[in-house]
Amino acid sequence: MRYSGEIGFEIPVNKGHGVHGFKKVVKPCFGDVVRADMSIEKNDVNSDISLNDAISILADPFISNNFMYARYITFMNEKWSISTVDLNKYPRIIINVRGLYTEEESEEDEE
């Protein structure tokens, strides 16, 4: 299945005077879904949806140099947390996703 979406990054920045924060950057990406697997964990109140998907994208220079700061990838109109990034097939990068991404996971510091 073809993939088209975005990757959200949080790039560390020095704001001066020893103050550090994060800058949010969103980049478009294209590739293929190489594994699609979903599970639903039911409990008494809500059900949690987890993906075990792998998305293969063609890396541009920004993604190649900042993959360690990638926080989420969009898929099925949602933001999903990135669990691992595999660089073994460079210039293809395999991104594995798990649960839904929430802004609270972020250590962002708006500029």
C-alpha positions, -999 to +999 in steps of 0.1 A: +000+000+000+013+034-009+019+060+019+017+098+019+018+118+051+039+138+075+066+133+101+066+155+132+100+164+147+111+182+178+145+197+172+165+209+202+174+246+200+195+268+222+175+299+230+205+317+246+217+323+281+218+285+288+181+281+280+172+251+258+139+242+242+124+224+212+113+236+178+084+217+161+091+209+125+067+189+102+079+174+070+060+156+042+071+121+033+061+094+008+067+057+007+050+023+013+033+006+042+053-026+045+034-041+075-001-033+088-012-049+120-037-035+146-047-047+181-073-035+205-067-037+242-100-036+261-104-025+297-133-015+318-136+021+306-119+026+272-103+005+245-068+013+234-058+009+198-023-001+190-006-004+156+023-026+148+029-010+114+060-004+095+062+024+069+091+026+045+099+062+034+125+076+011+147+099+033+155+134+023+186+151+038+166+167+066+150+134+077+184+116+074+201+141+096+172+144+122+156+110+124+164+108+161+141+137+168+111+122+150+082+120+174+051+110+152+040+101+118+006+106+103-013+076+091-051+070+087-057+107+095-041+104+130-008+111+146+010+078+157+040+076+180+072+064+164+087+035+183+118+027+162+135+039+131+155+014+110+183+028+088+196-005+075+181-001+040+192+035+035+181+057+016+149+039+026+141+044+063+117+020+080+095+037+107+077+014+132+047+029+149+027+019+180+000+039+198-016+072+192+006+102+197-006+128+222+008+163+226+014+155+263+041+130+253+059+160+238+085+180+257+079+209+234+086+245+242+067+268+218+087+296+204 
